[in-house]
Amino acid sequence: WLKQPCLKVAQAQLALKSETVRGSRGSPQPMVKSQREIPAAAVAAALALFALARAESPCGIDSHSCNPDDATGLVQLHRFGGKSVVHSNATECICPPSSGNPNSCCSSKDGAGSNTGDFCGSMFNEHHCGGETPMCCTSNGDAQCCKQGSVCTPDCKSGMSCGCIEPTTAACPSLVSFEAGLACECTCDSCGSLPTVDPEELKAGKAMIITTSKDPAQFMDFKYEPLSAGGTSQMKMELNPDVTVQEILGFGGAFTDATAWHYEKLSTCMKKTFIEQHFGATGLGYTVGRVPMGASDFSRMNYVLDNFTDDYDLEHFCLRDDSATDAPCGTDYKIPAIKAAQDAIHKVSSEGKLKLFVSSWSAPLWFKDQRWSCTVPDTAAIPVCTYDETLPPTVTCSEVIDAPCSDNSIGESCPTTPLHESSIAKFASQPTFLNEQQSRQRRPGKQAPALTAVAKALLKRAREEGRSSEFIKKLERTMDTKNPTPEDPAKNCGGNCYNCGFLRQDDKAQQAWALMFSKFIEAYASQGVDVWGLTVHNEPYATMSEWQAMYYRPEGLASFLAKHLGPLMRKNHPGLKLMFHDDQLNVMKDNVMPFLEDENVAQYIDGVAYHWYLTLESVFENTPPRRVIDMRHAELGGGKDVQTVWQKLQEQSKDKFVLMSEACNGFDITSDKWFGPRPGEWGYGYDYSHDILWQLRNGAAGWTDWNLMLDERGGPNLEGNFVDSPVVFKDADTIYQNPSFFHMAHFSRYVVPGSKQVNMTITCGATKEEFCQAVAFLTPQGHAVVVLTNDEVKAGQLADFDFLVPDLAKGQGKPLTWQITCKSSTVSGEIPWKAIQTVILPCE
């Protein structure tokens, strides 16, 4: 009666053991212990046997509790490898947050609950953790004792297999595991320090090689390698430092209300750490910042800086933020973080300055005109709207998000207030702004038709090509049946006119709107913040009304710049950099080049800013805008046009530039998997570095990330447009640094302002020419910096559909040997698969 149940336990364990243990990750991973993929059929059979055994057996799960006479020889059968490892308890067992199976993580016995003992077990093996390996990593099917400071593999929480990953670098002393992958935990007591170049090592004839890789997991590991005479390599790079291209302005991110809200909640120590990690001597080396003028979607409510109707002289201009409906005039909680960044940069270099630029999302309601109509041209990703003064208002302004909100769900708007009951009502004298029909509500999420149109076309093509039913179902889950229509902007706008409408066409309103920029710059200066530049408007052609917006046509944007904004800025703020466009790559050439030919406009264009979103998270790089497949809408890509625009700007002045001004991952609202944050997602890191590399190769003077910090939900965001960010706020004492943080570091820390891209010849011996990807620079110190990647784009809506992904977004799937030569210096090395490297060498 005792032997039979115990035998059933053994049978269940042997059912699992007897199946072939297959690995799905390729070659073994040296830093990952005991990570297995168990066949589903074996798991099902084992679990069924095990459930029966557990119900019938007095032995319970742990066969140690059986009478030895009844279960002789069975004690070891339930362990892979047949051994139970017992450790000294000099250091107590630790159950990290990344472990699974909490009932058997540092328990007094199996199933007794975590942190009650040193037992670390699963259904199929057990250990006693302590001493040099106190960390317990366990799942339902596997368990392992790990060294202190380790984290458990992501599988521990989500699957049968489980293992340990040990901390590997000074840049990331505290690894943390999420479902999507690994990130770094940063606290005042433990936060990484990024590698610093030692000029003496370079003088001694060595090159510095910095590596970030997925398998094994390591962030910013580095070594110094002696220069050599060269040899056989798959990728040979010959630098010509005498032929330079663009000069680098810098890299950075945006000080949004969302970032400021989290920054304000950090402890004093963590505020210093956050700034140091981004702008200080041991951090990313950021020197560029962006700040919204008024609210953006990453605010918690709608607000502007002057709600008094017809106040054309802006006598009631009021600097404020989203902290309250009636936030005190003159306060903006973005400013403390910006000033701290300025100070940190100045400490690194007495000549260092933060290049802070301003962008607007929407003017006050009394500046806007709602007489417009829309069409959907064949090549447009979204509807194209045109101002028409002969029409009645397309939208009646009737509601506003009038109070801070941070608890809305993904894709859901914050609650709105009827406009006549809102804080705006006491300032608005025009009755057209007030309508009593709307009640408080949360609007459902809105769709991005450009991406859903892609999905529909993909589905059609997949069916025509006879793809498998599983593939078809996967694609169906990513698509929506909706195509863009001319009515979408008005429907999405609802009654919230912050989200739609044109800037009024009369000179009086346009001059006042230009004055708003000047007032903002002066207000920031009065609080000790210098503004370096501005963009004429954020995404002026974005008409989907999903969040704050103000529509322009290209000629209208150019007219506002030439007649009002440009002359006023040159008069009041000489030296301020004025950037045109600030919208998508696929329309940049058509919407910029005609005005670079018009001297009346071109004299006020110091630079051209653009966003990355229609590369679809870097899938389509270095191409002209094109239809990916036969489809009605959504030309994608356009990165090649960066070079065309940059060359035209350079013909006019060597001081003119192009700048990537906004990017983020997780913006794909048509896909559950790729909408919102994914802490630890390696693929999001490579999306960034793949785009940065190609934008720099095509002439960009820098690359500006979107939010510097968001929470684990990807917000707050007043429209539920939650996205990913390189840094995640956990609490007042802890932030997480995602892989994208370190991918950024490979550029921003070493390609310092004043560096110049140099001409480089690449001889590629990889399986395809497109798999040899690198960009090279010469720093002001005379060092050559080469950033190279060996990876594939696997994060984003289209990345799962290999037949659509161009070779430039793929790789050869194995390490790549390389050789770099700059004048008399040559160094050789190897970049692992799924890795990014920065190589710094003397060039003399």
C-alpha positions in Angstrom: 0.0 0.0 0.0 2.9 2.4 0.5 5.1 1.2 -2.4 2.5 1.7 -5.1 1.9 5.4 -4.5 5.6 6.0 -4.1 6.2 4.1 -7.4 3.6 6.3 -9.0 5.7 9.3 -7.9 8.7 7.7 -9.5 6.8 6.9 -12.7 5.8 10.5 -13.1 9.3 11.6 -12.6 10.7 9.0 -15.0 8.1 9.9 -17.6 9.6 13.3 -17.7 13.2 12.1 -17.5 12.7 9.4 -20.2 11.6 11.9 -22.9 14.3 13.6 -24.9 15.2 17.0 -23.3 15.4 19.3 -26.3 17.0 22.8 -26.3 15.4 25.5 -28.4 18.1 28.2 -28.0 20.9 26.8 -30.1 24.3 26.5 -28.5 24.7 26.1 -24.7 24.7 29.4 -22.7 27.7 29.5 -20.3 26.1 31.9 -17.8 22.7 30.1 -17.8 22.4 27.0 -15.6 19.9 24.2 -15.9 17.7 25.8 -18.6 15.6 23.2 -20.4 12.7 22.9 -22.9 10.4 20.0 -22.0 8.2 18.5 -24.7 4.6 19.3 -24.1 3.4 15.7 -24.3 5.9 14.6 -21.6 4.8 17.5 -19.3 1.1 16.5 -19.7 1.8 12.9 -19.0 4.0 13.6 -16.1 1.6 16.1 -14.5 -1.3 13.6 -14.8 0.7 10.9 -13.1 1.9 13.3 -10.6 -1.5 14.6 -9.7 -2.7 11.1 -9.1 0.3 10.2 -7.0 0.0 13.2 -4.9 -3.6 12.5 -4.2 -3.0 8.9 -3.2 0.4 8.8 -1.6 1.2 9.4 2.0 4.7 10.3 0.7 3.4 13.6 -0.7 5.5 15.3 -3.4 8.8 14.8 -1.6 9.7 11.1 -1.7 12.2 11.7 1.2 9.1 11.4 3.4 8.6 7.8 2.3 9.6 4.9 4.6 13.0 3.8 3.2 11.9 0.2 3.3 9.0 1.1 1.1 10.8 3.3 -1.4 14.4 2.0 -1.5 16.2 3.2 -4.6 13.4 5.6 -5.5 14.7 8.6 -3.6 17.1 9.6 -6.3 14.9 8.9 -9.3 13.0 12.2 -9.2 16.1 14.3 -9.7 17.7 15.1 -13.1 21.2 13.7 -12.7 20.2 11.6 -9.7 21.8 13.8 -7.0 20.6 16.1 -4.3 23.0 18.9 -3.6 23.1 20.1 0.0 24.8 23.4 0.9 26.1 24.9 4.0 23.8 27.4 5.6 26.5 30.0 6.4 24.4 32.3 4.2 20.7 32.0 4.5 18.6 30.9 1.5 17.3 33.8 -0.6 14.2 33.7 -2.7 14.6 36.4 -5.4 11.6 38.0 -7.1 12.5 36.4 -10.4 12.0 32.9 -9.0 8.8 31.0 -9.6 7.0 28.3 -7.5 6.9 30.4 -4.3 5.7 27.4 -2.1 9.0 25.7 -2.7 11.4 28.6 -2.7 13.5 28.7 0.5 10.8 26.7 2.3 11.2 24.5 5.3 10.0 21.6 3.2 8.3 21.3 -0.2 5.1 23.3 -0.3 5.6 25.0 3.1 6.0 28.5 1.7 8.9 30.8 0.8 11.4 32.2 3.3 10.8 29.5 5.9 13.9 27.4 5.3 16.6 26.4 2.8 14.6 24.0 0.7 14.6 24.8 -3.1 12.6 22.3 -5.0 10.3 21.5 -7.9 8.2 18.5 -8.8 11.3 16.8 -10.2 14.4 17.9 -8.2 15.4 19.5 -5.0 18.3 21.4 -3.4 19.2 23.1 -0.1 20.5 26.5 -0.8 23.0 28.5 1.3 26.7 29.3 1.6 28.2 30.4 -1.7 25.0 29.6 -3.6 22.1 31.0 -1.4 19.8 32.1 -4.3 16.9 29.7 -5.0 15.6 29.6 -8.6 12.6 27.3 -9.0 9.7 26.6 -11.3 7.2 23.7 -11.3 9.7 21.5 -13.1 13.2 22.6 -12.2 15.2 24.1 -9.3 18.7 25.4 -8.9 20.8 27.1 -6.2 22.7 30.1 -7.5 25.5 32.5 -6.5 24.5 35.6 -4.6 23.4 38.5 -6.9 22.1 36.0 -9.6 18.7 36.3 -11.1 16.5 33.5 -12.3 15.9 32.9 -16.0 12.6 34.3 -17.3 11.4 30.7 -17.8 11.2 30.2 -14.0 8.0 32.2 -13.8 6.4 31.1 -17.0 7.5 27.5 -17.8 8.9 24.2 -16.5 12.6 24.9 -17.0 14.5 27.2 -14.6 18.1 28.3 -14.2 20.4 31.1 -12.9 22.1 34.0 -14.6 25.0 35.4 -12.7 25.9 39.1 -12.7 28.7 39.7 -15.1 29.7 43.4 -15.5 30.3 46.6 -13.6 27.7 48.2 -15.9 25.0 46.0 -14.5 25.8 44.7 -11.0 22.2 43.7 -10.2 20.4 41.7 -12.9 16.7 41.3 -12.7 14.5 38.9 -14.7 11.2 39.8 -16.3 8.9 37.6 -18.5 10.4 39.2 -21.7 14.0 39.0 -20.6 16.7 40.6 -18.4 17.2 44.1 -17.2 19.3 45.8 -14.6 18.2 47.0 -11.2 19.5 50.4 -10.1 19.4 51.7 -6.6 21.5 54.1 -4.6 23.5 51.2 -3.1 23.9 49.3 -6.4 23.9 50.9 -9.8 26.1 50.3 -12.8 29.0 52.4 -14.0 29.5 52.3 -17.8 33.0 51.7 -19.1 35.3 54.7 -19.5 38.0 54.9 -22.2 41.5 55.0 -20.8 43.6 57.1 -23.2 46.8 55.6 -21.7 45.8 52.1 -22.9 45.2 53.5 -26.4 48.6 55.2 -26.4 50.1 51.9 -25.4 48.9 50.4 -28.6 45.6 48.8 -27.6 42.0 49.1 -28.6 39.0 49.0 -26.3 36.2 46.6 -27.2 32.9 46.9 -25.4 30.3 44.2 -25.9 26.6 43.9 -25.0 25.1 40.5 -25.8 22.0 38.5 -25.2 23.5 35.0 -24.8 25.4 34.9 -22.6 23.7 37.9 -20.9 26.2 40.7 -20.4 25.8 44.4 -20.5 28.8 46.6 -21.5 31.5 44.0 -20.8 34.9 45.3 -22.0 38.5 44.5 -22.6 41.7 46.0 -24.1 43.1 44.2 -27.1 46.6 44.8 -28.5 46.7 46.2 -32.0 47.8 43.6 -34.6 48.9 43.3 -38.1 45.6 41.9 -39.2 44.5 38.6 -40.6 41.5 36.7 -42.0 38.2 38.2 -41.0 34.6 38.0 -42.3 34.1 41.8 -42.1 37.0 44.2 -42.8 36.5 47.9 -42.2 38.9 50.4 -43.6 38.4 53.9 -42.1 39.4 57.1 -44.0 39.5 59.8 -41.3 40.4 62.4 -43.9 36.9 62.2 -45.4 34.3 63.2 -42.8 30.6 63.5 -43.0 28.3 65.1 -40.4 29.3 66.4 -37.0 27.5 64.9 -34.0 25.3 67.2 -31.8 24.5 64.5 -29.3 22.0 62.0 -28.0 19.3 62.3 -25.4 15.6 61.9 -24.4 12.5 63.8 -23.5 11.6 65.5 -20.2 7.8 64.8 -20.4 5.3 65.3 -17.6 5.2 61.5 -17.2 9.0 61.5 -16.6 8.8 64.5 -14.3 6.0 62.8 -12.3 8.1 59.8 -11.6 11.3 61.8 -11.1 9.5 63.8 -8.4 8.7 60.6 -6.5 12.3 59.4 -6.4 14.2 59.8 -3.2 16.9 62.5 -3.1 19.6 59.9 -3.6 17.8 58.2 -6.5 17.2 61.6 -8.2 21.0 62.1 -8.2 21.5 58.5 -9.4 19.0 58.9 -12.3 20.6 62.1 -13.5 24.1 60.6 -13.2 23.1 57.5 -15.2 21.9 59.7 -18.1 23.9 62.9 -18.0 26.8 62.3 -15.7 30.4 61.2 -16.0 29.6 57.5 -15.5 26.4 57.3 -17.5 25.0 57.5 -21.0 26.6 60.8 -21.8 23.4 62.4 -22.9 23.6 66.1 -24.0 20.2 66.5 -25.8 16.8 67.0 -24.2 13.3 67.6 -25.5 10.5 69.3 -23.6 6.8 69.8 -24.6 5.3 73.3 -24.4 2.1 72.5 -22.7 0.7 69.0 -22.4 1.6 66.0 -24.6 -0.1 62.6 -24.6 2.4 61.7 -21.8 0.7 64.1 -19.5 -2.1 63.2 -17.1 -4.5 65.9 -18.3 -5.0 68.5 -21.0 -3.5 71.9 -20.3 -2.1 74.9 -22.2 -0.3 78.0 -21.1 -2.9 80.7 -21.7 -6.7 79.9 -21.7 -7.9 83.6 -21.9 -9.8 84.0 -25.1 -8.4 86.8 -27.4 -5.4 87.4 -25.2 -3.2 88.1 -28.2 -0.5 89.7 -26.2 -0.4 86.7 -23.8 -0.7 88.9 -20.7 -2.1 85.8 -18.9 0.7 83.5 -20.0 1.2 81.0 -17.2 4.0 78.4 -17.1 2.5 75.2 -15.5 2.3 71.4 -15.5 -0.2 68.6 -15.1 0.1 68.3 -11.3 -3.4 69.7 -10.7 -6.4 71.2 -12.4 -5.4 74.6 -11.0 -1.7 74.1 -10.9 0.1 77.2 -9.5 1.2 79.6 -12.2 4.9 79.6 -12.7 5.5 76.0 -11.6 6.7 73.2 -13.9 8.0 70.1 -12.3 10.0 69.2 -15.4 12.4 72.0 -14.6 14.2 70.5 -11.6 15.2 67.4 -13.6 16.3 69.6 -16.5 18.4 71.9 -14.3 19.9 68.8 -12.7 20.8 67.5 -16.2 22.4 70.9 -17.1 24.5 70.8 -14.0 25.6 67.2 -14.5 26.7 67.9 -18.1 28.6 71.0 -17.0 30.5 69.0 -14.3 31.6 66.5 -17.0 33.0 69.4 -19.1 33.0 73.1 -18.3 32.0 73.8 -21.9 29.3 71.2 -21.9 25.7 72.3 -22.3 22.3 70.6 -22.6 20.8 71.1 -26.0 17.2 71.4 -24.9 14.6 71.8 -27.7 10.9 72.6 -27.4 7.9 71.1 -29.2 4.2 71.9 -29.1 1.3 69.5 -29.4 -1.7 71.8 -29.3 -2.5 75.4 -29.0 -5.2 76.7 -26.7 -8.7 76.0 -28.0 -9.3 79.7 -29.0 -6.3 79.5 -31.3 -7.8 76.6 -33.3 -10.3 76.4 -36.2 -12.4 73.2 -36.6 -13.5 73.9 -40.2 -11.8 71.1 -42.2 -12.3 68.0 -44.2 -10.2 64.9 -44.9 -9.4 62.4 -47.7 -7.4 59.2 -47.8 -4.9 59.4 -50.8 -3.6 56.1 -52.1 -0.1 56.5 -50.6 -1.1 58.0 -47.3 -0.7 56.1 -44.0 -3.4 58.2 -42.4 -6.1 60.6 -43.6 -4.9 64.0 -45.1 -7.0 66.9 -43.7 -7.3 70.3 -45.3 -8.6 73.6 -43.9 -11.7 74.9 -45.6 -13.2 78.1 -44.3 -16.4 77.5 -46.3 -17.4 74.5 -44.2 -19.2 74.5 -40.8 -17.2 73.2 -37.9 -16.5 69.5 -38.3 -16.2 69.1 -34.5 -18.0 70.8 -31.7 -15.7 71.4 -28.8 -17.5 69.9 -25.8 -15.2 68.1 -23.4 -11.7 68.1 -22.0 -9.5 66.0 -19.7 -9.5 68.5 -16.9 -8.0 66.6 -13.9 -4.8 64.5 -13.5 -5.4 60.8 -14.2 -3.0 57.9 -13.9 -5.4 54.9 -13.5 -6.8 54.6 -17.0 -6.4 51.2 -18.8 -4.3 50.6 -21.8 -5.9 52.1 -24.9 -8.4 54.0 -22.7 -8.8 57.7 -22.4 -8.8 59.4 -19.0 -12.2 60.7 -17.9 -13.4 63.9 -19.5 -15.3 66.8 -18.1 -18.0 68.8 -20.1 -16.3 71.9 -21.3 -18.8 74.2 -19.7 -18.0 72.7 -16.3 -14.3 72.6 -16.8 -11.6 75.0 -15.6 -11.4 76.4 -19.1 -15.0 77.7 -19.0 -14.1 80.7 -16.8 -11.6 81.9 -19.4 -13.5 81.2 -22.6 -15.9 83.8 -23.9 -16.8 82.2 -27.2 -19.9 80.0 -26.9 -18.8 77.7 -29.6 -16.4 76.2 -27.1 -19.2 75.3 -24.7 -21.6 72.5 -25.2 -23.6 70.8 -22.4 -24.4 67.6 -24.2 -21.3 65.6 -23.2 -21.0 63.9 -19.8 -18.0 62.5 -18.0 -16.8 59.4 -19.8 -13.8 57.3 -20.7 -13.4 56.9 -24.4 -12.4 53.5 -25.8 -9.1 53.1 -27.4 -8.5 54.2 -31.0 -6.9 52.4 -33.8 -3.9 53.2 -36.0 -5.1 52.5 -39.5 -1.8 52.6 -41.2 -0.7 49.5 -39.3 -4.0 47.7 -39.6 -3.9 48.2 -43.3 -0.5 46.5 -43.3 -2.0 43.6 -41.4 -4.9 43.2 -43.8 -2.6 43.1 -46.8 -0.3 40.6 -45.1 -3.2 38.4 -44.4 -4.2 38.4 -48.1 -0.7 37.6 -49.3 -0.2 34.9 -46.7 -3.4 33.1 -47.9 -2.4 33.5 -51.5 1.0 31.9 -50.7 -0.6 29.0 -48.9 0.8 29.7 -45.5 0.0 27.3 -42.7 -3.2 27.6 -40.8 -1.2 28.3 -37.6 0.6 31.2 -39.4 -2.7 32.6 -40.7 -4.2 32.5 -37.2 -1.2 34.3 -35.8 -1.5 37.0 -38.4 -5.3 37.3 -37.8 -4.6 38.1 -34.2 -2.6 41.1 -35.1 -5.0 42.7 -37.5 -8.2 44.8 -37.3 -10.7 45.0 -40.1 -10.7 48.8 -40.1 -9.0 50.8 -42.9 -8.4 54.5 -42.6 -11.4 56.6 -43.6 -12.0 60.4 -44.0 -14.2 60.3 -41.0 -11.6 58.9 -38.6 -10.1 62.2 -37.4 -13.5 63.7 -36.3 -14.7 60.4 -34.7 -11.5 60.0 -32.8 -11.5 63.6 -31.7 -15.0 63.3 -30.3 -15.6 66.6 -28.6 -12.1 67.1 -27.2 -10.7 69.8 -29.5 -7.2 69.6 -28.0 -7.0 66.5 -30.3 -8.0 68.1 -33.6 -8.2 71.2 -35.7 -6.0 73.7 -37.5 -4.2 76.7 -36.2 -6.3 79.7 -37.1 -5.3 81.2 -40.4 -5.5 84.9 -39.5 -2.2 86.7 -38.9 -3.3 87.9 -35.5 -3.7 84.4 -34.1 -0.6 83.1 -35.8 1.6 85.9 -34.5 0.2 85.3 -31.0 1.0 81.6 -31.3 4.6 82.4 -32.3 4.8 84.7 -29.3 3.8 81.7 -27.1 7.1 80.1 -28.0 9.0 83.2 -27.1 7.2 83.5 -23.7 7.9 79.9 -22.9 11.7 80.3 -23.7 11.8 83.5 -21.5 9.9 81.7 -18.7 12.4 78.8 -18.7 15.3 81.2 -18.8 14.0 83.0 -15.8 14.2 79.7 -13.9 17.7 79.0 -15.0 17.0 76.8 -18.0 18.5 77.6 -21.4 16.6 76.5 -24.5 18.8 75.6 -27.5 16.1 75.0 -30.2 12.5 74.3 -31.1 10.6 72.3 -33.7 7.8 74.2 -35.4 5.3 71.6 -34.3 5.2 68.0 -33.2 3.8 65.7 -35.9 2.0 68.5 -37.8 0.6 66.0 -40.3 -0.7 63.5 -37.7 -4.5 63.8 -38.2 -5.8 60.7 -36.4 -6.8 62.8 -33.3 -5.7 60.1 -31.0 -4.2 62.6 -28.5 -3.3 66.3 -28.6 -2.8 67.5 -32.1 -3.0 70.5 -34.3 -3.1 70.0 -38.0 -1.0 71.6 -40.7 -0.4 71.1 -44.4 3.2 71.5 -45.4 2.6 74.9 -47.0 0.8 76.1 -43.9 3.7 75.0 -41.6 6.1 76.7 -43.9 4.0 79.9 -44.0 3.8 80.0 -40.2 7.6 79.6 -40.0 8.4 82.2 -42.6 5.9 84.9 -41.7 5.7 84.7 -37.9 7.7 82.1 -35.9 11.1 82.6 -37.8 11.2 86.4 -37.8 10.2 86.6 -34.1 12.7 84.0 -33.0 15.5 85.6 -34.9 14.6 88.9 -33.2 14.0 87.7 -29.6 16.3 84.6 -29.5 19.1 84.9 -32.0 21.1 81.7 -32.1 18.0 79.5 -31.3 17.9 76.5 -33.7 14.7 76.2 -35.7 13.8 72.7 -36.9 11.2 72.0 -39.6 9.0 68.9 -40.1 9.3 66.9 -36.8 7.1 64.1 -38.4 7.5 60.8 -40.2 10.3 59.7 -42.5 8.0 58.5 -45.3 6.8 62.1 -46.0 9.9 64.0 -45.1 11.4 64.4 -48.5 8.2 65.6 -50.2 7.2 67.9 -47.3 10.7 69.4 -46.8 12.6 69.7 -50.1 10.3 72.2 -51.8 10.7 74.6 -48.9 14.5 74.2 -48.9 14.3 75.6 -52.4 12.3 78.6 -51.2 14.7 81.2 -49.7 11.9 82.9 -47.8 11.4 79.7 -45.8 14.9 78.1 -46.0 16.5 81.0 -44.2 14.6 80.0 -41.0 15.3 76.3 -41.3 18.4 75.4 -39.2 17.6 71.8 -39.1 15.1 69.1 -40.0 13.7 66.9 -37.3 11.9 63.6 -37.9 10.4 60.5 -36.1 11.1 56.8 -36.6 7.6 55.2 -36.3 7.1 54.2 -39.9 10.3 52.2 -40.0 8.0 49.9 -37.9 10.6 49.6 -35.1 13.5 49.6 -37.5 12.3 46.8 -39.8 12.5 49.1 -42.8 15.8 51.1 -42.7 17.9 52.8 -45.4 15.2 52.7 -48.1 13.1 55.3 -49.8 9.4 55.3 -48.8 7.7 52.3 -50.4 4.8 50.0 -50.2 5.9 46.8 -48.5 3.5 44.8 -50.5 0.6 45.5 -52.9 -1.7 47.5 -50.6 -3.6 50.7 -50.8 -2.1 52.6 -47.9 1.0 53.0 -45.8 4.3 53.6 -47.5 6.9 52.5 -45.0 10.6 53.3 -44.4 12.1 56.5 -45.8 15.4 56.4 -44.0 17.3 56.9 -47.2 15.7 60.3 -47.6 17.6 61.5 -44.5 20.7 61.5 -46.6 19.0 63.4 -49.4 17.7 66.1 -47.1 21.0 66.3 -45.2 22.9 66.9 -48.4 20.6 69.7 -49.5 21.0 71.3 -46.1 24.7 71.1 -46.3 24.7 72.9 -49.7 23.1 75.8 -47.9 25.2 75.8 -44.8 27.7 73.4 -43.1 25.9 74.3 -39.8 22.6 72.9 -40.9 21.6 69.4 -39.7 19.1 66.6 -39.5 18.1 65.2 -36.1 16.0 62.2 -35.1 13.7 63.8 -32.6 11.4 61.0 -31.3 11.3 57.2 -31.0 9.9 54.6 -28.7 9.0 50.9 -28.7 5.7 49.4 -27.8 3.6 51.8 -29.8 1.8 49.2 -32.0 -1.8 49.4 -30.8 -2.9 46.7 -33.2 -0.9 44.0 -31.4 -1.4 42.8 -27.9 2.2 41.6 -27.7 3.9 44.7 -29.0 1.6 47.4 -27.5 2.9 48.7 -24.2 6.1 48.1 -22.2 8.1 44.8 -22.2 10.7 45.1 -19.4 13.8 43.1 -20.3 13.0 42.8 -24.0 16.3 42.4 -25.8 14.6 43.0 -29.2 13.6 46.5 -28.2 17.3 47.3 -27.6 18.3 46.1 -31.0 15.4 48.0 -32.6 17.1 51.1 -31.2 20.6 50.4 -32.2 19.7 49.2 -35.7 17.9 52.5 -36.3 20.6 54.6 -34.7 23.3 53.0 -36.8 21.5 53.6 -40.1 20.3 57.1 -39.2 23.8 58.1 -38.4 25.2 56.6 -41.5 22.7 58.6 -43.5 23.7 61.9 -41.9 21.7 62.4 -38.7 23.5 64.6 -36.1 22.0 62.7 -33.2 19.2 60.6 -31.9 16.6 61.6 -29.4 14.6 59.0 -27.4 11.1 59.7 -26.2 10.3 59.5 -22.4 13.4 59.3 -20.3 11.5 57.2 -17.7 8.1 55.6 -17.5 6.5 53.2 -15.0 5.9 49.4 -15.4 2.6 50.1 -17.2 4.4 52.4 -19.7 2.8 55.6 -18.5 1.1 57.7 -17.3 -0.6 58.7 -20.6 -3.9 60.5 -20.7 -5.1 58.4 -23.7 -3.8 55.0 -22.5 -1.1 55.1 -25.2 1.4 53.2 -23.0 4.8 52.4 -24.5 8.2 51.1 -23.6 11.1 53.2 -22.3 14.8 52.4 -21.6 14.3 53.2 -17.9 11.4 51.9 -15.8 10.3 53.5 -12.5 9.7 50.9 -9.8 9.5 52.9 -6.6 11.2 55.8 -4.8 14.4 53.8 -4.4 14.6 51.7 -7.5 14.6 52.0 -11.3 15.2 49.3 -14.0 17.4 49.8 -17.0 16.2 47.9 -20.0 18.5 46.5 -22.8 17.6 49.6 -24.8 19.4 51.7 -22.2 22.7 49.8 -22.9 22.2 49.8 -26.7 21.9 53.6 -26.5 25.1 53.7 -24.4 27.1 52.1 -27.2 26.6 55.2 -29.2 25.9 58.1 -26.8 28.7 57.5 -24.4 31.5 57.1 -26.9 30.3 59.1 -30.0 30.6 62.4 -28.1 29.5 65.8 -29.4 31.9 67.2 -31.9 32.7 63.7 -33.3 32.4 63.4 -37.1 31.4 60.4 -39.1 34.2 59.2 -41.3 34.2 57.4 -44.6 34.5 53.7 -44.2 34.9 50.9 -46.7 33.5 47.5 -45.6 34.5 44.3 -47.3 32.0 41.7 -46.2 32.5 38.0 -46.2 29.4 37.1 -44.3 26.7 35.0 -45.9 25.1 38.2 -47.2 26.5 41.7 -47.7 23.6 43.2 -45.6 24.8 41.3 -42.5 28.0 43.5 -42.2 26.7 46.6 -40.4 28.8 49.3 -38.8 29.3 53.1 -38.6 32.6 54.9 -37.8 33.5 58.2 -36.2 36.5 60.3 -35.3 36.3 62.0 -31.9 37.6 65.4 -31.0 40.4 63.5 -29.1 41.5 61.9 -32.3 40.2 58.4 -31.5 38.3 56.2 -33.9 35.0 54.8 -32.7 33.3 52.0 -34.6 29.9 50.7 -33.6 28.9 47.3 -35.2 26.0 45.0 -34.7 25.3 41.3 -35.4 21.6 40.7 -34.8 18.1 40.6 -36.3 15.0 42.6 -35.8 12.6 40.4 -33.9 10.5 42.9 -31.9 7.5 44.6 -33.5 4.4 43.7 -35.5 6.1 42.7 -38.7 9.2 41.2 -37.3 7.5 37.8 -36.8 6.8 37.6 -40.5 10.1 36.6 -42.0 9.0 36.8 -45.6 8.4 40.5 -45.3 11.5 41.4 -43.4 14.4 42.7 -45.6 17.8 41.3 -45.3 19.1 44.5 -43.7 17.0 43.6 -40.7 18.3 40.0 -40.5 21.6 38.4 -39.7 23.6 35.2 -40.3 22.7 33.7 -36.9 26.3 33.1 -35.7 29.3 35.1 -34.5 31.1 37.4 -37.0 34.8 38.0 -37.1 36.0 41.5 -38.0 39.0 43.7 -38.5 39.2 47.5 -38.2 42.0 49.6 -39.7 42.4 53.4 -39.2 45.7 54.7 -40.6 48.5 52.6 -39.0 46.2 51.0 -36.3 44.6 47.6 -36.9 42.6 45.5 -34.4 40.7 42.3 -34.9 38.0 40.6 -32.9 34.7 38.8 -33.0 31.2 39.9 -32.3 28.8 37.3 -30.9 25.4 36.6 -32.5 22.8 38.9 -31.0 25.2 41.5 -29.8 26.4 45.1 -30.3 30.0 46.2 -29.9 31.8 49.6 -29.7 35.5 49.6 -30.6 37.7 52.5 -29.7 41.2 52.6 -31.2 44.0 55.1 -31.9 44.0 56.6 -35.4 47.4 58.0 -36.2 
